[in-house]
Each structure stands twice: as structure tokens, then as C-alpha cells.
Amino acid sequence: MTATLCRDCAHWDERNVPRCAECGSERLVKHPELAALSIAHIDCDAFYASVEKRDNPSLQDKPVIVGHEGGRGVVLTACYIARKFGPRSAMPMYRALEMCPHAVVVRPDMAKYKSVSNEIRALFLQATPLVEPLSLDEAYLDLSPEARHYDRPPALLLARLQRAIERRVGVTVSVGLSYNKFLAKLGSGQQKPRGYTVIGRAEAKSFLAKLPVDAIHGVGAATARRMVEAGLTTIADLQDLPEEALVTRFGKFGRRLARLVQGEDARSVSPDRETKSVSTENTFARDLKSYDALAAELTELAEHLAQRLARAELAGRTIVLKLKTGDFKNLTRQTRLSHPTRRADVILDAGLTLLRREVGKRAYRLIGIGLSDVVPADEADPPDLFAN
């Protein structure tokens, strides 16, 4: 039986209907496996550019490119209007502006994009704790029965998430829903922007067959060239080869490749790993050698690190000093404290002790300070029981 999901009002219908019985919309998702699939990939549409258009409505109907002009600047994101003229992510900015000279170039604001990303992730976490971010603008979600917070079909929860992100955050996302991560990610890129693609087990192999080989997870430009040179241009060409032949051609990766081209991917959705360390650093305009000059830089970095720890509600037990010499050799020195800290003065005192042992030997072009063995902030800086 083919179920029907309305993308406009998120109404679920067990029947195969031509329009939504609730709102009359014809913007429907239909699939025989709609109620059974539970692995999703959600990808924001031209994320940085969408945030800039949200915050500046005058840009709404203009081609917008986010990135740095001049020098070695590259395109971080081009909106869909700009993409019609050719600009793409990672393209040199000068080339993008040759293609689209009337584009509005906006300098990136990564702090703002991270804040918006956190808003979106908070909505993901309302549906399931199993969220695996890949970057600021995309993530996998596991909406299987044992994981999701609501006893609703995953497809329905995804439609509600898609609508909630657009209404509350002000950017649009595209959804891929399938039975594994590989296919879900492929799905989210199929109908951008505001896409919703379902790939079930029944059609997985035929869906893959028509795609180019570089659509496969793990196939980079060099491997794709090798495949094309060997006459393997589509995934269908790879599906026709036995696993042994793929291993012979591509080594250990060939074994995994044999599974992927058949629509098999055993990877699980892994939530955020715990933060292992927090650090900050600074590169100087000219190399520094004196203790006083390096200590002044370290003082400022310790304050900055303490602020970051406070915002993240974290602390750490091991202080790590990083130095890079004028000839680009990295040095790291560390010391373990008796208890975790997030205090700037404690961090600085330990950092200066480490620094004293290294000054006078050579000049440095970079200094950094960090904390490892990270713990929650409430475990930090116990009171001194022997203080007056």
C-alpha cells in the first residue's frame, strides 16, 4: 500500500490520494515504503546565502555570493539565482564574478551561521537524540522506533521539521529519507531547494544505476578519473562487476564500493562526539622571541580561552601550550593540573610556566593555549579549603 504525505500541512494519509484531504495541496510525497524508512539526511539550501537573504530582504531577488573578494578568495556559497550563471562553492571568486558580474558579494559571518545552525540542530533534537552533524548546514538523523521521541512515521516527522525550520529559523532545507546514510544523503541533493526525496529498498539499485560514479560516498576526483578512464562512467557499470574485480582495481576500498553500488551501507548515525579539547591561538605579523612579548600574547589568549569555556560550560585538567617556530616546526608542551579549571588566571599561570622553558632558544611565529581532558564546568575549580 502506498501512503501519502502532504508537504504543505504534514497530513498523513494511508491512501494513495491525488491531493491532500486536509488542505487540498498537490505537493505530496508518495511511496510504498514511506512508513518504514527511518534514516534521513537534511541539508540546508545554499545555507550562508539563505541566512544573508533572511537578514537583508533587499537581497531576496538578487544573485548573492558569500565569500571574500580579491587575492585567493573563493566562493563559500552561491544562492540559486547566482548558480544559474555558473558560480559554485569553492570556485575562485574572480571566476565566479566573471560568470555573474552583477552578483552581490557578502563577506561571511561564521559566528552568525553557527548560531543559526545551533537553532536548526535544536529542532532536530526535538525529534531524535541521534543527530550526526556533518557541517553547519547538514546532518544525519536516525528516526527509528527505538530512537525517535514521537511515535509517528519518520517521514511525517521530517515534513514537520522541514516546515518548522522554514517558519521559525527562516531558511529552507532539503530532505533525503531512506534505509541507510549513503542513500539518504544522495536523496537530499536530488530536488533542491526545498526538496523531499524518498529512496526505498525496491528501487535503490535502479536509482543508483543512472548516477555518475563520483556520486558515490568516498569516490574523490582522482578515483573518479581512474574509473572513467577504465570505461566505468555510471554506477550501473560498477554494479555489473563482481566484488573481486572491484577489489583488484581499487584495493580495500573496492570491498566497500561493492556494497555501496548495490545500495548497502552499514554505517550507523553517530551523534556528536564529546569535546576532547578547547584551544585558541594567534599567528604574529613578525616572529617573536622575547619572553615579555610572548607572555603578553599568551595573556590575551588565556582570557579568550576562558570566555570560550564559560560559553560552552566546560573545563579541562591538562594545559597545552603550542608554539610554531619561524621555520614552521610545531612544538607542544603540556602540564596536568590537580583539578579541572576554566579560570583565565590558572590557565595563564600554567601556560607561562611552560613558556619560560622555551624562550630564548628560537623565535616563534605562533603561540596557542588549550585545555584537554575536558569535563563539565561544574567539576571545575573547587574552593581552596585552606584559604583564609
Contacts in CASP RR format, 6 or more apart in sequence:
PFRMAT RR
TARGET T0000
AUTHOR 0000-0000-0000
METHOD contacts of the structure
MODEL  1
MTATLCRDCAHWDERNVPRCAECGSERLVKHPELAALSIAHIDCDAFYAS
VEKRDNPSLQDKPVIVGHEGGRGVVLTACYIARKFGPRSAMPMYRALEMC
PHAVVVRPDMAKYKSVSNEIRALFLQATPLVEPLSLDEAYLDLSPEARHY
DRPPALLLARLQRAIERRVGVTVSVGLSYNKFLAKLGSGQQKPRGYTVIG
RAEAKSFLAKLPVDAIHGVGAATARRMVEAGLTTIADLQDLPEEALVTRF
GKFGRRLARLVQGEDARSVSPDRETKSVSTENTFARDLKSYDALAAELTE
LAEHLAQRLARAELAGRTIVLKLKTGDFKNLTRQTRLSHPTRRADVILDA
GLTLLRREVGKRAYRLIGIGLSDVVPADEADPPDLFAN
1 14 0 8 1.000
1 16 0 8 1.000
1 32 0 8 1.000
2 16 0 8 1.000
2 30 0 8 1.000
2 31 0 8 1.000
2 32 0 8 1.000
2 34 0 8 1.000
3 12 0 8 1.000
3 13 0 8 1.000
3 14 0 8 1.000
3 15 0 8 1.000
3 16 0 8 1.000
3 30 0 8 1.000
3 31 0 8 1.000
3 32 0 8 1.000
3 34 0 8 1.000
3 35 0 8 1.000
3 153 0 8 1.000
3 155 0 8 1.000
4 12 0 8 1.000
4 13 0 8 1.000
4 14 0 8 1.000
4 15 0 8 1.000
4 16 0 8 1.000
4 17 0 8 1.000
4 20 0 8 1.000
4 28 0 8 1.000
4 29 0 8 1.000
4 30 0 8 1.000
4 34 0 8 1.000
5 11 0 8 1.000
5 12 0 8 1.000
5 13 0 8 1.000
5 28 0 8 1.000
5 29 0 8 1.000
5 30 0 8 1.000
5 34 0 8 1.000
5 153 0 8 1.000
5 155 0 8 1.000
5 156 0 8 1.000
5 159 0 8 1.000
6 12 0 8 1.000
6 13 0 8 1.000
6 20 0 8 1.000
6 22 0 8 1.000
6 23 0 8 1.000
6 24 0 8 1.000
6 25 0 8 1.000
6 27 0 8 1.000
6 28 0 8 1.000
6 159 0 8 1.000
7 25 0 8 1.000
7 27 0 8 1.000
7 28 0 8 1.000
7 29 0 8 1.000
7 159 0 8 1.000
7 162 0 8 1.000
7 196 0 8 1.000
8 20 0 8 1.000
8 23 0 8 1.000
8 25 0 8 1.000
8 27 0 8 1.000
9 20 0 8 1.000
9 22 0 8 1.000
9 23 0 8 1.000
9 25 0 8 1.000
10 156 0 8 1.000
10 159 0 8 1.000
10 160 0 8 1.000
10 163 0 8 1.000
11 20 0 8 1.000
11 21 0 8 1.000
11 22 0 8 1.000
11 23 0 8 1.000
12 152 0 8 1.000
12 153 0 8 1.000
12 155 0 8 1.000
12 156 0 8 1.000
13 20 0 8 1.000
13 21 0 8 1.000
16 30 0 8 1.000
17 28 0 8 1.000
18 26 0 8 1.000
19 25 0 8 1.000
19 26 0 8 1.000
19 28 0 8 1.000
20 26 0 8 1.000
20 28 0 8 1.000
29 155 0 8 1.000
29 159 0 8 1.000
29 196 0 8 1.000
29 198 0 8 1.000
31 37 0 8 1.000
31 155 0 8 1.000
31 198 0 8 1.000
31 200 0 8 1.000
32 202 0 8 1.000
33 179 0 8 1.000
33 198 0 8 1.000
33 200 0 8 1.000
33 201 0 8 1.000
33 202 0 8 1.000
34 153 0 8 1.000
34 155 0 8 1.000
34 198 0 8 1.000
35 153 0 8 1.000
35 155 0 8 1.000
36 179 0 8 1.000
37 154 0 8 1.000
37 155 0 8 1.000
37 177 0 8 1.000
37 178 0 8 1.000
37 179 0 8 1.000
37 198 0 8 1.000
37 200 0 8 1.000
38 142 0 8 1.000
38 143 0 8 1.000
38 144 0 8 1.000
38 145 0 8 1.000
38 147 0 8 1.000
38 148 0 8 1.000
38 154 0 8 1.000
38 179 0 8 1.000
39 140 0 8 1.000
39 141 0 8 1.000
39 142 0 8 1.000
39 143 0 8 1.000
39 144 0 8 1.000
39 177 0 8 1.000
39 178 0 8 1.000
39 179 0 8 1.000
39 180 0 8 1.000
39 181 0 8 1.000
39 183 0 8 1.000
39 184 0 8 1.000
39 269 0 8 1.000
40 140 0 8 1.000
40 141 0 8 1.000
40 143 0 8 1.000
40 154 0 8 1.000
40 158 0 8 1.000
40 175 0 8 1.000
40 176 0 8 1.000
40 177 0 8 1.000
40 178 0 8 1.000
40 184 0 8 1.000
41 138 0 8 1.000
41 139 0 8 1.000
41 140 0 8 1.000
41 141 0 8 1.000
41 175 0 8 1.000
41 176 0 8 1.000
41 181 0 8 1.000
41 184 0 8 1.000
41 185 0 8 1.000
41 187 0 8 1.000
41 188 0 8 1.000
42 124 0 8 1.000
42 138 0 8 1.000
42 139 0 8 1.000
42 141 0 8 1.000
42 158 0 8 1.000
42 161 0 8 1.000
42 162 0 8 1.000
42 173 0 8 1.000
42 174 0 8 1.000
42 175 0 8 1.000
42 176 0 8 1.000
42 188 0 8 1.000
43 137 0 8 1.000
43 138 0 8 1.000
43 173 0 8 1.000
43 174 0 8 1.000
43 185 0 8 1.000
43 188 0 8 1.000
43 189 0 8 1.000
43 192 0 8 1.000
44 50 0 8 1.000
44 120 0 8 1.000
44 137 0 8 1.000
44 138 0 8 1.000
44 171 0 8 1.000
44 172 0 8 1.000
44 173 0 8 1.000
45 80 0 8 1.000
45 171 0 8 1.000
45 172 0 8 1.000
45 173 0 8 1.000
45 174 0 8 1.000
45 192 0 8 1.000
45 193 0 8 1.000
45 194 0 8 1.000
46 77 0 8 1.000
46 78 0 8 1.000
46 79 0 8 1.000
46 80 0 8 1.000
46 83 0 8 1.000
46 193 0 8 1.000
47 77 0 8 1.000
47 113 0 8 1.000
47 116 0 8 1.000
47 136 0 8 1.000
47 137 0 8 1.000
47 171 0 8 1.000
48 66 0 8 1.000
48 76 0 8 1.000
48 77 0 8 1.000
48 108 0 8 1.000
48 113 0 8 1.000
48 137 0 8 1.000
49 64 0 8 1.000
49 65 0 8 1.000
49 66 0 8 1.000
49 77 0 8 1.000
49 78 0 8 1.000
49 79 0 8 1.000
49 82 0 8 1.000
49 106 0 8 1.000
50 79 0 8 1.000
50 170 0 8 1.000
50 171 0 8 1.000
50 172 0 8 1.000
51 112 0 8 1.000
51 113 0 8 1.000
51 116 0 8 1.000
51 171 0 8 1.000
52 59 0 8 1.000
52 64 0 8 1.000
52 66 0 8 1.000
52 106 0 8 1.000
53 59 0 8 1.000
53 60 0 8 1.000
53 64 0 8 1.000
53 79 0 8 1.000
54 170 0 8 1.000
54 171 0 8 1.000
55 112 0 8 1.000
59 104 0 8 1.000
59 106 0 8 1.000
61 81 0 8 1.000
62 81 0 8 1.000
62 103 0 8 1.000
62 104 0 8 1.000
63 78 0 8 1.000
63 79 0 8 1.000
63 81 0 8 1.000
63 82 0 8 1.000
63 84 0 8 1.000
63 85 0 8 1.000
63 87 0 8 1.000
63 100 0 8 1.000
63 102 0 8 1.000
63 103 0 8 1.000
63 104 0 8 1.000
64 78 0 8 1.000
64 79 0 8 1.000
64 81 0 8 1.000
64 82 0 8 1.000
64 103 0 8 1.000
64 104 0 8 1.000
64 105 0 8 1.000
64 106 0 8 1.000
65 75 0 8 1.000
65 77 0 8 1.000
65 78 0 8 1.000
65 79 0 8 1.000
65 82 0 8 1.000
65 87 0 8 1.000
65 93 0 8 1.000
65 96 0 8 1.000
65 97 0 8 1.000
65 100 0 8 1.000
65 103 0 8 1.000
65 104 0 8 1.000
65 105 0 8 1.000
65 106 0 8 1.000
66 75 0 8 1.000
66 76 0 8 1.000
66 77 0 8 1.000
66 78 0 8 1.000
66 105 0 8 1.000
66 106 0 8 1.000
66 107 0 8 1.000
66 108 0 8 1.000
67 73 0 8 1.000
67 74 0 8 1.000
67 75 0 8 1.000
67 76 0 8 1.000
67 77 0 8 1.000
67 93 0 8 1.000
67 105 0 8 1.000
67 106 0 8 1.000
67 107 0 8 1.000
67 108 0 8 1.000
68 74 0 8 1.000
68 93 0 8 1.000
68 107 0 8 1.000
68 108 0 8 1.000
69 93 0 8 1.000
69 97 0 8 1.000
69 105 0 8 1.000
70 93 0 8 1.000
70 94 0 8 1.000
71 93 0 8 1.000
71 94 0 8 1.000
72 92 0 8 1.000
73 92 0 8 1.000
73 93 0 8 1.000
74 90 0 8 1.000
74 91 0 8 1.000
74 92 0 8 1.000
74 93 0 8 1.000
75 87 0 8 1.000
75 88 0 8 1.000
75 89 0 8 1.000
75 90 0 8 1.000
75 91 0 8 1.000
75 92 0 8 1.000
75 93 0 8 1.000
75 96 0 8 1.000
76 89 0 8 1.000
76 108 0 8 1.000
77 89 0 8 1.000
78 86 0 8 1.000
78 87 0 8 1.000
78 88 0 8 1.000
78 89 0 8 1.000
78 91 0 8 1.000
78 96 0 8 1.000
78 100 0 8 1.000
78 103 0 8 1.000
80 192 0 8 1.000
80 193 0 8 1.000
82 96 0 8 1.000
82 100 0 8 1.000
82 103 0 8 1.000
85 99 0 8 1.000
85 100 0 8 1.000
85 103 0 8 1.000
86 96 0 8 1.000
86 99 0 8 1.000
86 100 0 8 1.000
87 96 0 8 1.000
87 99 0 8 1.000
87 100 0 8 1.000
87 103 0 8 1.000
88 96 0 8 1.000
93 105 0 8 1.000
96 103 0 8 1.000
97 103 0 8 1.000
97 105 0 8 1.000
113 136 0 8 1.000
113 137 0 8 1.000
114 136 0 8 1.000
116 169 0 8 1.000
116 171 0 8 1.000
117 133 0 8 1.000
117 136 0 8 1.000
117 137 0 8 1.000
119 168 0 8 1.000
119 169 0 8 1.000
120 165 0 8 1.000
120 169 0 8 1.000
120 171 0 8 1.000
120 173 0 8 1.000
121 131 0 8 1.000
121 133 0 8 1.000
121 139 0 8 1.000
123 161 0 8 1.000
123 164 0 8 1.000
123 165 0 8 1.000
123 168 0 8 1.000
123 169 0 8 1.000
124 131 0 8 1.000
124 139 0 8 1.000
124 141 0 8 1.000
124 161 0 8 1.000
125 131 0 8 1.000
126 149 0 8 1.000
127 141 0 8 1.000
127 143 0 8 1.000
127 148 0 8 1.000
127 149 0 8 1.000
127 150 0 8 1.000
127 157 0 8 1.000
127 161 0 8 1.000
128 141 0 8 1.000
128 142 0 8 1.000
128 143 0 8 1.000
128 147 0 8 1.000
128 148 0 8 1.000
128 149 0 8 1.000
129 147 0 8 1.000
129 149 0 8 1.000
129 271 0 8 1.000
130 141 0 8 1.000
130 142 0 8 1.000
130 147 0 8 1.000
130 269 0 8 1.000
130 271 0 8 1.000
131 139 0 8 1.000
131 140 0 8 1.000
131 141 0 8 1.000
131 269 0 8 1.000
131 271 0 8 1.000
131 272 0 8 1.000
132 139 0 8 1.000
132 140 0 8 1.000
132 141 0 8 1.000
132 269 0 8 1.000
132 270 0 8 1.000
132 271 0 8 1.000
132 272 0 8 1.000
133 139 0 8 1.000
133 272 0 8 1.000
134 140 0 8 1.000
138 188 0 8 1.000
140 181 0 8 1.000
140 184 0 8 1.000
140 185 0 8 1.000
140 269 0 8 1.000
141 158 0 8 1.000
141 269 0 8 1.000
142 148 0 8 1.000
142 268 0 8 1.000
142 269 0 8 1.000
143 154 0 8 1.000
143 157 0 8 1.000
143 158 0 8 1.000
144 154 0 8 1.000
145 151 0 8 1.000
148 154 0 8 1.000
148 157 0 8 1.000
150 157 0 8 1.000
154 177 0 8 1.000
155 177 0 8 1.000
155 198 0 8 1.000
158 175 0 8 1.000
158 176 0 8 1.000
158 177 0 8 1.000
158 196 0 8 1.000
159 175 0 8 1.000
159 196 0 8 1.000
161 173 0 8 1.000
161 175 0 8 1.000
162 172 0 8 1.000
162 173 0 8 1.000
162 175 0 8 1.000
162 194 0 8 1.000
162 196 0 8 1.000
165 171 0 8 1.000
165 172 0 8 1.000
165 173 0 8 1.000
166 172 0 8 1.000
166 173 0 8 1.000
166 194 0 8 1.000
172 193 0 8 1.000
172 194 0 8 1.000
173 194 0 8 1.000
174 188 0 8 1.000
174 189 0 8 1.000
174 190 0 8 1.000
174 191 0 8 1.000
174 192 0 8 1.000
174 193 0 8 1.000
174 194 0 8 1.000
174 195 0 8 1.000
174 196 0 8 1.000
174 197 0 8 1.000
175 188 0 8 1.000
175 195 0 8 1.000
175 196 0 8 1.000
175 197 0 8 1.000
176 184 0 8 1.000
176 185 0 8 1.000
176 186 0 8 1.000
176 187 0 8 1.000
176 188 0 8 1.000
176 189 0 8 1.000
176 190 0 8 1.000
176 195 0 8 1.000
176 196 0 8 1.000
176 197 0 8 1.000
176 198 0 8 1.000
176 199 0 8 1.000
177 184 0 8 1.000
177 187 0 8 1.000
177 196 0 8 1.000
177 197 0 8 1.000
177 198 0 8 1.000
177 199 0 8 1.000
178 184 0 8 1.000
178 186 0 8 1.000
178 187 0 8 1.000
178 198 0 8 1.000
178 199 0 8 1.000
178 200 0 8 1.000
178 204 0 8 1.000
179 200 0 8 1.000
179 201 0 8 1.000
179 204 0 8 1.000
180 263 0 8 1.000
180 264 0 8 1.000
180 265 0 8 1.000
180 266 0 8 1.000
180 267 0 8 1.000
181 217 0 8 1.000
181 265 0 8 1.000
181 267 0 8 1.000
181 269 0 8 1.000
182 217 0 8 1.000
182 260 0 8 1.000
182 263 0 8 1.000
182 265 0 8 1.000
182 267 0 8 1.000
183 199 0 8 1.000
183 200 0 8 1.000
183 204 0 8 1.000
183 207 0 8 1.000
183 208 0 8 1.000
183 263 0 8 1.000
183 265 0 8 1.000
184 199 0 8 1.000
185 217 0 8 1.000
186 199 0 8 1.000
186 207 0 8 1.000
186 208 0 8 1.000
186 211 0 8 1.000
186 215 0 8 1.000
187 197 0 8 1.000
187 199 0 8 1.000
188 195 0 8 1.000
188 197 0 8 1.000
189 195 0 8 1.000
189 197 0 8 1.000
190 197 0 8 1.000
191 197 0 8 1.000
199 207 0 8 1.000
204 263 0 8 1.000
205 239 0 8 1.000
205 262 0 8 1.000
205 263 0 8 1.000
208 235 0 8 1.000
208 236 0 8 1.000
208 239 0 8 1.000
208 261 0 8 1.000
208 263 0 8 1.000
209 234 0 8 1.000
209 235 0 8 1.000
209 236 0 8 1.000
209 239 0 8 1.000
210 234 0 8 1.000
210 235 0 8 1.000
210 236 0 8 1.000
211 234 0 8 1.000
211 235 0 8 1.000
212 224 0 8 1.000
212 233 0 8 1.000
212 234 0 8 1.000
212 235 0 8 1.000
213 219 0 8 1.000
213 224 0 8 1.000
213 227 0 8 1.000
213 228 0 8 1.000
213 232 0 8 1.000
213 233 0 8 1.000
213 234 0 8 1.000
213 235 0 8 1.000
213 237 0 8 1.000
213 238 0 8 1.000
214 220 0 8 1.000
214 221 0 8 1.000
214 224 0 8 1.000
215 235 0 8 1.000
216 235 0 8 1.000
216 238 0 8 1.000
216 257 0 8 1.000
216 260 0 8 1.000
216 261 0 8 1.000
217 260 0 8 1.000
217 265 0 8 1.000
218 253 0 8 1.000
219 227 0 8 1.000
219 257 0 8 1.000
223 250 0 8 1.000
223 253 0 8 1.000
227 233 0 8 1.000
227 237 0 8 1.000
227 238 0 8 1.000
230 249 0 8 1.000
231 237 0 8 1.000
232 238 0 8 1.000
232 241 0 8 1.000
235 261 0 8 1.000
238 246 0 8 1.000
238 257 0 8 1.000
238 261 0 8 1.000
239 261 0 8 1.000
239 262 0 8 1.000
241 258 0 8 1.000
242 258 0 8 1.000
243 254 0 8 1.000
243 255 0 8 1.000
243 258 0 8 1.000
246 254 0 8 1.000
246 255 0 8 1.000
246 257 0 8 1.000
246 258 0 8 1.000
247 254 0 8 1.000
247 255 0 8 1.000
247 258 0 8 1.000
250 257 0 8 1.000
259 265 0 8 1.000
259 266 0 8 1.000
274 374 0 8 1.000
275 312 0 8 1.000
275 314 0 8 1.000
275 374 0 8 1.000
276 372 0 8 1.000
276 374 0 8 1.000
277 320 0 8 1.000
277 370 0 8 1.000
277 371 0 8 1.000
277 372 0 8 1.000
277 374 0 8 1.000
278 305 0 8 1.000
278 308 0 8 1.000
278 309 0 8 1.000
278 312 0 8 1.000
278 314 0 8 1.000
278 316 0 8 1.000
278 370 0 8 1.000
278 371 0 8 1.000
278 374 0 8 1.000
279 305 0 8 1.000
279 320 0 8 1.000
279 322 0 8 1.000
279 368 0 8 1.000
279 369 0 8 1.000
279 370 0 8 1.000
279 371 0 8 1.000
280 301 0 8 1.000
280 304 0 8 1.000
280 305 0 8 1.000
280 308 0 8 1.000
280 368 0 8 1.000
280 369 0 8 1.000
280 370 0 8 1.000
281 301 0 8 1.000
281 322 0 8 1.000
281 366 0 8 1.000
281 367 0 8 1.000
281 368 0 8 1.000
281 369 0 8 1.000
282 297 0 8 1.000
282 300 0 8 1.000
282 301 0 8 1.000
282 366 0 8 1.000
282 367 0 8 1.000
282 368 0 8 1.000
283 324 0 8 1.000
283 365 0 8 1.000
283 366 0 8 1.000
284 297 0 8 1.000
284 364 0 8 1.000
284 365 0 8 1.000
284 366 0 8 1.000
284 367 0 8 1.000
287 326 0 8 1.000
287 363 0 8 1.000
287 364 0 8 1.000
287 365 0 8 1.000
288 294 0 8 1.000
288 297 0 8 1.000
288 363 0 8 1.000
288 364 0 8 1.000
288 365 0 8 1.000
288 367 0 8 1.000
289 359 0 8 1.000
289 360 0 8 1.000
289 362 0 8 1.000
289 363 0 8 1.000
289 364 0 8 1.000
290 359 0 8 1.000
290 360 0 8 1.000
291 355 0 8 1.000
291 356 0 8 1.000
291 359 0 8 1.000
291 360 0 8 1.000
294 355 0 8 1.000
294 359 0 8 1.000
294 364 0 8 1.000
294 367 0 8 1.000
295 352 0 8 1.000
295 355 0 8 1.000
297 367 0 8 1.000
298 321 0 8 1.000
298 348 0 8 1.000
298 351 0 8 1.000
298 352 0 8 1.000
298 355 0 8 1.000
298 367 0 8 1.000
298 368 0 8 1.000
298 369 0 8 1.000
299 348 0 8 1.000
301 367 0 8 1.000
301 368 0 8 1.000
301 369 0 8 1.000
302 344 0 8 1.000
302 345 0 8 1.000
302 347 0 8 1.000
302 348 0 8 1.000
302 351 0 8 1.000
302 369 0 8 1.000
303 344 0 8 1.000
305 344 0 8 1.000
305 347 0 8 1.000
305 369 0 8 1.000
305 370 0 8 1.000
305 371 0 8 1.000
306 342 0 8 1.000
306 343 0 8 1.000
306 344 0 8 1.000
306 347 0 8 1.000
309 315 0 8 1.000
309 316 0 8 1.000
309 342 0 8 1.000
309 371 0 8 1.000
309 377 0 8 1.000
310 342 0 8 1.000
310 377 0 8 1.000
313 376 0 8 1.000
313 377 0 8 1.000
314 342 0 8 1.000
314 371 0 8 1.000
314 374 0 8 1.000
314 375 0 8 1.000
314 376 0 8 1.000
314 377 0 8 1.000
315 340 0 8 1.000
315 341 0 8 1.000
315 342 0 8 1.000
315 371 0 8 1.000
315 374 0 8 1.000
315 375 0 8 1.000
315 376 0 8 1.000
315 377 0 8 1.000
315 379 0 8 1.000
315 380 0 8 1.000
315 381 0 8 1.000
316 337 0 8 1.000
316 340 0 8 1.000
316 341 0 8 1.000
316 342 0 8 1.000
316 371 0 8 1.000
316 372 0 8 1.000
316 373 0 8 1.000
316 374 0 8 1.000
316 375 0 8 1.000
316 380 0 8 1.000
317 336 0 8 1.000
317 337 0 8 1.000
317 339 0 8 1.000
317 340 0 8 1.000
317 341 0 8 1.000
317 371 0 8 1.000
317 372 0 8 1.000
317 373 0 8 1.000
317 375 0 8 1.000
318 334 0 8 1.000
318 335 0 8 1.000
318 336 0 8 1.000
318 337 0 8 1.000
318 371 0 8 1.000
318 372 0 8 1.000
318 373 0 8 1.000
319 334 0 8 1.000
319 335 0 8 1.000
319 336 0 8 1.000
319 337 0 8 1.000
319 347 0 8 1.000
319 350 0 8 1.000
319 351 0 8 1.000
319 354 0 8 1.000
319 369 0 8 1.000
319 370 0 8 1.000
319 371 0 8 1.000
320 332 0 8 1.000
320 333 0 8 1.000
320 334 0 8 1.000
320 369 0 8 1.000
320 370 0 8 1.000
320 371 0 8 1.000
320 372 0 8 1.000
321 332 0 8 1.000
321 333 0 8 1.000
321 334 0 8 1.000
321 351 0 8 1.000
321 354 0 8 1.000
321 355 0 8 1.000
321 358 0 8 1.000
321 367 0 8 1.000
321 368 0 8 1.000
321 369 0 8 1.000
321 370 0 8 1.000
322 330 0 8 1.000
322 331 0 8 1.000
322 332 0 8 1.000
322 366 0 8 1.000
322 367 0 8 1.000
322 368 0 8 1.000
322 369 0 8 1.000
322 370 0 8 1.000
323 330 0 8 1.000
323 331 0 8 1.000
323 332 0 8 1.000
323 333 0 8 1.000
323 358 0 8 1.000
323 364 0 8 1.000
323 366 0 8 1.000
323 367 0 8 1.000
323 368 0 8 1.000
324 330 0 8 1.000
324 331 0 8 1.000
324 364 0 8 1.000
324 365 0 8 1.000
324 366 0 8 1.000
324 367 0 8 1.000
325 331 0 8 1.000
325 362 0 8 1.000
325 363 0 8 1.000
325 364 0 8 1.000
325 365 0 8 1.000
326 362 0 8 1.000
326 363 0 8 1.000
326 364 0 8 1.000
326 365 0 8 1.000
328 365 0 8 1.000
331 358 0 8 1.000
333 354 0 8 1.000
333 357 0 8 1.000
333 358 0 8 1.000
334 354 0 8 1.000
334 372 0 8 1.000
335 350 0 8 1.000
335 351 0 8 1.000
335 353 0 8 1.000
335 354 0 8 1.000
336 373 0 8 1.000
337 346 0 8 1.000
337 350 0 8 1.000
339 380 0 8 1.000
339 381 0 8 1.000
339 382 0 8 1.000
340 373 0 8 1.000
340 375 0 8 1.000
340 379 0 8 1.000
340 380 0 8 1.000
340 381 0 8 1.000
341 347 0 8 1.000
341 371 0 8 1.000
341 380 0 8 1.000
341 381 0 8 1.000
342 371 0 8 1.000
342 377 0 8 1.000
342 380 0 8 1.000
342 381 0 8 1.000
343 380 0 8 1.000
343 381 0 8 1.000
346 381 0 8 1.000
347 369 0 8 1.000
347 370 0 8 1.000
347 371 0 8 1.000
351 369 0 8 1.000
355 367 0 8 1.000
END
